[in-house]
């Protein structure tokens, strides 16, 4: 629980600092930040049908730093989430853990089309376990695995909420520690795996109805030199329901297909109801 409170305090300080500093940022920059905190508690006393007292919380911080000047378009996004649950029987368990940074630079060639260069980094904050095994076994840790992808390409961008980037010469580097060597596609005894392939990423966000928005984020990757027919898929569908300026509900579906990480399709569903803080500066 201490980790969750510390992360909450840290994220809140970032949002306050960013809000105070945006007055000095040139108008060519557009910055939007969102801090969301979700909390739930179950408490049972003499409950005949059974139940376990649990406390859970999740904090999410999303930042967009976008630069536009004549034919130059540079989009930067940080997406980070961390969640914990606590019960007397299972103690603390990590329920959500993600850090992702995206950077996409484009030079306009004609209407809606840009020469582009993208960079993406993904990892997690804390040690992760497979709780289905007894005793539990570690499956991840900070920077293990971590993924760094980058490469030139072509960008089609209709707006900040509708864009597709195609990068046919994408370098992808996978990092693991000694403990996880031999996993996530990295050869036993190594800590790094390098691959070259085709990357397609897309983003689409629109209003489904009043106060309800839907966000789609997709990434496809094919390694030219290692089973190119096995295409990696990372697809997120997020629904945001705005009750008012402070209260929000989120429904998120996340699917990953990656033979190097798991032979099975990975799926995660998340529903939350909590408090959000948004600032926007142009």
Secondary structure, 3 states (H helix, E strand, C coil): CHHHHHHHHHHHHHHHHHHHHHHHCCCCEEEEEEEEEEEEEECCCCCCCCCCCEEEEEEEEEEEEEEEECCEEEEEEEEEEEEEEEECCCEEEEEEEEEEEEEEEEEEEECCEEEEEEEEEEECCCCEEECCCCCCEEEEECCECEEEEEEEEEEEEEECCEEEEEEEEEEEEEECCHHHCCCCCCCCCCCEEEEEEEEEEEEEEEEEECCEEEEEEEEEEEECCCCCCCCEEEEEEEEEEECCCCEEEEEEEEEEECCCCCCCCEEEEEEEEEEEEEEEEC
